[in-house]
Amino acid sequence: MINGTTKVIGIIGNPVGHSFSPAMFNAAFKSMNMNYVYVPFKVEKENLKYAIRGAKAFGIKGLNVTIPHKQKVINELDKFSIMANLIGAVNTIDFKNGKSKGYNTDCVGAIRAIKEVCDLRNKSVVIVGAGGAARAISFQLAIEGVNNINMINRSPKKAKSLVYDIKTLLSADFTDNSKLDEVTIDFSHIDLNFEYGSLDELPNSIANADILIDTTPIGMHPNINDEPIAKHEEMHSDLIVNDIVYNPLETSLLKEAKKANATIIYGTKMLLYQGAENFRIWTGKEAPLDVMEKTILESIK
């Protein structure tokens, strides 16, 4: 029961009605007998700064941030993590002692899902898409020690621009950024080859890849019959295929990957593991993964 000591966590964005997060986190809090509640808040662009100030004033413990606020919210925070700074986007805010700190846990969620099935060191990865998710995942892959990242996008110019940004930031000096939290990641060991290209080059890229990650919305509900970015004839059985779309559970791309006997990773895993990292940041406790995953799968049906 909600009472005067209930700790409030929420999500801000526009829209927020489709989010699976309230069901997932509230089930997690209930299973651990924690006096927390997770609430969706629809926030218009022009009200973002007031939302962050209001969260502090109301004593809200944490927020998730979704479209369209992930980039702009950085300007409203007291501190942010090195990964949030590199990616240029925040999806998680923690409030402690009247101060706000931003994180990006999307990258952690995606990579933890892949590491369940393989060691990332020295692997060759193809990423389709050049948006925020591709950027987040690329930085985390670099830290994990992959050998090669090939960025494929409908617009190769956009892919080239993203590759340039990532390479530049991985060698940048952030010591003069007063908002940046302590830099705890060592970039000196990163020895990574970057490539980029158009969708026409995807079949050749897949042939030489260990891992294929689709960060595009192709096949997302309700467009479940979209043509996948690749057919099974273009894949191989040693390939790991991760589609970050989680609704439907089995996208058209993953169906094709199954036909090729490739290893598949559902998009729900990224959602689950980024949520688990949020839970740890907000509560200091390990998340009940089984409860959270069950709730996600029930929400999709």
C-alpha positions as CSV (number, residue, x, y, z in Angstrom):
1,M,0.0,0.0,0.0
2,I,1.3,3.5,-0.9
3,N,1.9,5.6,2.2
4,G,3.9,8.5,3.4
5,T,7.2,6.6,3.3
6,T,6.7,5.1,-0.2
7,K,9.7,5.9,-2.5
8,V,8.7,7.1,-5.9
9,I,10.5,6.1,-9.2
10,G,9.2,7.1,-12.6
11,I,9.6,7.4,-16.3
12,I,9.4,10.7,-18.2
13,G,8.8,11.0,-21.9
14,N,6.2,11.6,-24.5
15,P,4.5,9.3,-25.1
16,V,4.9,7.0,-22.1
17,G,1.6,5.0,-22.2
18,H,3.2,2.1,-24.2
19,S,6.1,1.6,-21.7
20,F,6.6,-1.9,-20.1
21,S,8.6,-0.4,-17.3
22,P,5.9,0.3,-14.8
23,A,4.7,-3.3,-14.8
24,M,8.2,-4.6,-14.7
25,F,9.5,-2.5,-11.8
26,N,6.4,-2.6,-9.8
27,A,6.4,-6.4,-10.0
28,A,10.1,-6.4,-8.9
29,F,9.4,-4.1,-5.9
30,K,6.4,-6.2,-4.8
31,S,8.4,-9.5,-5.0
32,M,11.1,-8.0,-2.7
33,N,8.6,-6.4,-0.3
34,M,10.0,-3.0,-1.0
35,N,8.0,0.2,-0.4
36,Y,8.5,1.6,-3.8
37,V,6.2,2.6,-6.7
38,Y,7.0,3.2,-10.4
39,V,4.9,5.8,-12.2
40,P,4.8,7.0,-15.8
41,F,4.9,10.8,-16.3
42,K,4.1,12.4,-19.6
43,V,6.3,15.4,-20.0
44,E,6.3,17.9,-22.9
45,K,9.6,19.1,-24.3
46,E,9.1,22.6,-23.0
47,N,8.5,21.3,-19.4
48,L,11.6,19.1,-19.1
49,K,13.6,21.4,-16.9
50,Y,10.6,21.9,-14.6
51,A,10.1,18.1,-14.4
52,I,13.7,17.6,-13.2
53,R,13.4,20.4,-10.7
54,G,10.0,19.1,-9.5
55,A,11.4,15.6,-9.1
56,K,14.0,17.0,-6.7
57,A,11.4,19.0,-4.9
58,F,9.1,16.1,-4.4
59,G,11.9,13.8,-3.3
60,I,11.5,11.4,-6.2
61,K,14.3,8.7,-6.0
62,G,14.9,8.1,-9.6
63,L,13.6,8.4,-13.2
64,N,13.9,6.7,-16.5
65,V,14.1,9.0,-19.5
66,T,12.7,8.1,-22.9
67,I,11.9,9.9,-26.2
68,P,12.2,12.8,-26.7
69,H,14.2,13.8,-23.7
70,K,17.3,11.5,-23.6
71,Q,19.7,14.1,-25.1
72,K,18.3,17.4,-23.7
73,V,18.0,16.1,-20.1
74,I,21.8,16.2,-19.8
75,N,21.7,20.0,-19.6
76,E,19.4,19.8,-16.5
77,L,21.6,17.4,-14.4
78,D,24.2,18.0,-11.8
79,K,26.4,15.1,-12.8
80,F,26.5,12.3,-15.4
81,S,28.5,9.2,-15.9
82,I,31.3,8.8,-18.5
83,M,29.1,6.5,-20.6
84,A,26.3,9.0,-20.7
85,N,28.8,11.7,-21.7
86,L,30.2,9.6,-24.5
87,I,26.8,8.5,-25.8
88,G,25.3,12.0,-25.4
89,A,22.1,10.6,-23.9
90,V,20.7,9.7,-20.5
91,N,18.1,7.0,-19.9
92,T,18.4,6.8,-16.1
93,I,18.6,9.5,-13.4
94,D,19.4,8.9,-9.7
95,F,18.5,11.5,-7.1
96,K,20.6,11.6,-3.9
97,N,21.1,14.4,-1.3
98,G,19.3,16.9,-3.5
99,K,21.6,16.2,-6.5
100,S,20.9,14.5,-9.8
101,K,23.2,12.1,-11.7
102,G,22.5,10.7,-15.2
103,Y,23.4,7.3,-16.6
104,N,23.0,5.4,-19.8
105,T,22.2,1.8,-19.1
106,D,21.0,0.9,-22.6
107,C,24.5,0.0,-23.6
108,V,25.0,-2.2,-20.5
109,G,21.7,-4.1,-21.2
110,A,22.5,-4.9,-24.8
111,I,26.1,-6.1,-24.1
112,R,25.1,-8.2,-21.0
113,A,22.6,-10.1,-23.2
114,I,25.3,-10.8,-25.8
115,K,27.9,-11.8,-23.2
116,E,25.5,-14.5,-22.0
117,V,26.2,-16.4,-25.2
118,C,29.8,-15.4,-26.2
119,D,33.0,-13.8,-25.2
120,L,33.2,-10.4,-27.0
121,R,36.9,-10.1,-27.1
122,N,38.4,-10.0,-30.6
123,K,35.0,-10.5,-32.2
124,S,33.8,-8.8,-35.5
125,V,30.5,-7.1,-35.1
126,V,28.0,-5.7,-37.7
127,I,25.6,-3.0,-36.4
128,V,22.7,-2.0,-38.5
129,G,21.5,1.5,-37.8
130,A,23.2,4.7,-36.9
131,G,21.0,6.2,-34.2
132,G,21.2,6.5,-30.4
133,A,21.1,2.7,-29.7
134,A,23.8,2.0,-32.3
135,R,26.0,4.7,-30.7
136,A,25.4,3.4,-27.1
137,I,26.2,-0.2,-28.1
138,S,29.3,0.7,-30.1
139,F,30.9,2.4,-27.1
140,Q,30.3,-0.5,-24.8
141,L,31.5,-3.0,-27.5
142,A,34.7,-0.9,-27.7
143,I,35.3,-1.2,-24.0
144,E,34.6,-4.9,-24.1
145,G,37.5,-5.5,-26.5
146,V,35.9,-6.4,-29.8
147,N,38.2,-6.4,-32.8
148,N,36.0,-4.8,-35.5
149,I,32.8,-2.8,-35.8
150,N,31.1,-2.4,-39.1
151,M,28.4,0.3,-39.1
152,I,25.8,-0.4,-41.8
153,N,23.1,2.2,-42.4
154,R,20.6,3.2,-45.2
155,S,22.6,6.4,-45.3
156,P,26.3,5.6,-45.3
157,K,27.1,9.2,-44.7
158,K,25.3,9.0,-41.3
159,A,27.2,5.8,-40.5
160,K,30.5,7.5,-41.4
161,S,29.6,10.5,-39.2
162,L,28.9,8.2,-36.3
163,V,32.1,6.2,-36.7
164,Y,34.0,9.5,-36.7
165,D,32.3,10.7,-33.5
166,I,33.0,7.4,-31.7
167,K,36.7,7.4,-32.7
168,T,37.2,11.0,-31.7
169,L,35.5,10.6,-28.3
170,L,37.4,7.4,-27.4
171,S,40.6,9.5,-27.6
172,A,39.2,12.7,-26.0
173,D,40.3,14.2,-22.7
174,F,37.3,14.8,-20.4
175,T,39.1,16.1,-17.3
176,D,37.9,19.6,-17.7
177,N,34.2,18.7,-17.7
178,S,32.9,19.7,-14.2
179,K,29.7,17.8,-14.6
180,L,31.3,14.5,-15.4
181,D,31.5,12.0,-12.7
182,E,34.9,10.4,-11.9
183,V,36.2,8.6,-15.0
184,T,36.6,5.0,-14.1
185,I,37.0,3.5,-17.6
186,D,40.4,2.9,-19.1
187,F,40.4,3.6,-22.8
188,S,44.1,3.1,-23.4
189,H,43.7,-0.6,-24.2
190,I,41.2,-0.1,-27.0
191,D,42.6,-1.2,-30.4
192,L,39.5,-1.3,-32.6
193,N,39.0,-1.2,-36.4
194,F,35.9,0.7,-37.6
195,E,34.2,0.3,-41.0
196,Y,31.0,1.6,-42.4
197,G,28.8,1.1,-45.4
198,S,25.3,1.0,-47.0
199,L,22.6,-1.7,-46.7
200,D,23.8,-3.0,-50.1
201,E,27.0,-4.1,-48.4
202,L,25.3,-6.0,-45.6
203,P,25.4,-9.5,-47.1
204,N,29.2,-9.4,-47.5
205,S,29.6,-7.8,-44.0
206,I,27.5,-10.6,-42.4
207,A,29.6,-13.3,-44.1
208,N,32.7,-12.1,-42.2
209,A,31.0,-11.3,-38.9
210,D,30.6,-13.1,-35.6
211,I,27.7,-10.9,-34.4
212,L,24.9,-9.0,-36.1
213,I,23.0,-6.4,-34.1
214,D,19.9,-4.7,-35.6
215,T,19.2,-1.4,-33.9
216,T,16.6,-0.3,-36.4
217,P,12.8,-0.3,-35.7
218,I,12.2,-2.7,-38.6
219,G,9.7,-5.3,-37.6
220,M,8.5,-3.5,-34.5
221,H,4.8,-3.9,-33.6
222,P,2.5,-3.1,-35.3
223,N,4.7,-3.5,-38.4
224,I,5.5,-7.1,-37.7
225,N,5.5,-8.1,-41.4
226,D,8.3,-5.7,-42.4
227,E,11.0,-7.2,-44.7
228,P,13.9,-8.1,-42.4
229,I,17.3,-6.5,-43.0
230,A,18.7,-9.9,-43.9
231,K,17.4,-13.3,-45.1
232,H,18.6,-16.6,-43.8
233,E,20.5,-17.3,-47.0
234,E,22.8,-14.4,-46.1
235,M,23.5,-15.7,-42.6
236,H,25.6,-18.6,-41.3
237,S,25.2,-21.0,-38.4
238,D,28.1,-19.5,-36.4
239,L,26.5,-16.0,-36.4
240,I,24.9,-14.5,-33.3
241,V,21.9,-12.3,-34.2
242,N,20.6,-9.7,-31.7
243,D,17.5,-7.7,-32.6
244,I,16.9,-5.0,-30.0
245,V,13.2,-4.7,-30.9
246,Y,11.3,-6.6,-28.1
247,N,7.7,-6.4,-29.4
248,P,7.1,-8.8,-31.0
249,L,9.3,-11.2,-29.2
250,E,10.4,-13.0,-32.4
251,T,10.9,-10.4,-35.1
252,S,11.1,-11.2,-38.8
253,L,14.9,-11.0,-38.6
254,L,15.1,-13.5,-35.7
255,K,12.8,-15.9,-37.7
256,E,15.3,-15.8,-40.6
257,A,18.2,-16.3,-38.2
258,K,16.5,-19.4,-36.8
259,K,16.3,-20.8,-40.3
260,A,20.0,-20.3,-40.7
261,N,20.6,-22.1,-37.3
262,A,22.2,-18.9,-36.0
263,T,22.2,-18.1,-32.3
264,I,19.4,-15.6,-31.5
265,I,19.1,-13.0,-28.7
266,Y,15.7,-11.5,-28.1
267,G,15.3,-7.8,-27.6
268,T,13.6,-8.4,-24.3
269,K,17.0,-9.3,-22.9
270,M,18.3,-5.8,-23.4
271,L,15.2,-4.4,-21.8
272,L,15.6,-6.8,-18.9
273,Y,19.3,-6.1,-18.2
274,Q,19.1,-2.3,-18.5
275,G,16.2,-2.5,-16.1
276,A,18.3,-4.6,-13.7
277,E,21.1,-2.0,-13.8
278,N,18.6,0.8,-13.1
279,F,17.2,-1.2,-10.2
280,R,20.7,-1.5,-8.7
281,I,21.5,2.2,-9.2
282,W,18.2,3.2,-7.4
283,T,18.0,0.7,-4.6
284,G,21.6,-0.7,-4.2
285,K,20.1,-4.2,-4.5
286,E,20.3,-6.9,-7.2
287,A,17.2,-7.1,-9.3
288,P,14.9,-10.1,-9.3
289,L,15.5,-11.0,-12.9
290,D,13.1,-13.9,-13.0
291,V,10.2,-11.7,-11.9
292,M,11.1,-8.9,-14.2
293,E,11.5,-11.2,-17.3
294,K,8.2,-12.9,-16.6
295,T,6.4,-9.6,-16.4
296,I,8.0,-8.4,-19.7
297,L,6.9,-11.6,-21.5
298,E,3.4,-11.3,-20.1
299,S,3.2,-7.7,-21.2
300,I,4.0,-8.6,-24.8
301,K,1.3,-11.3,-25.1
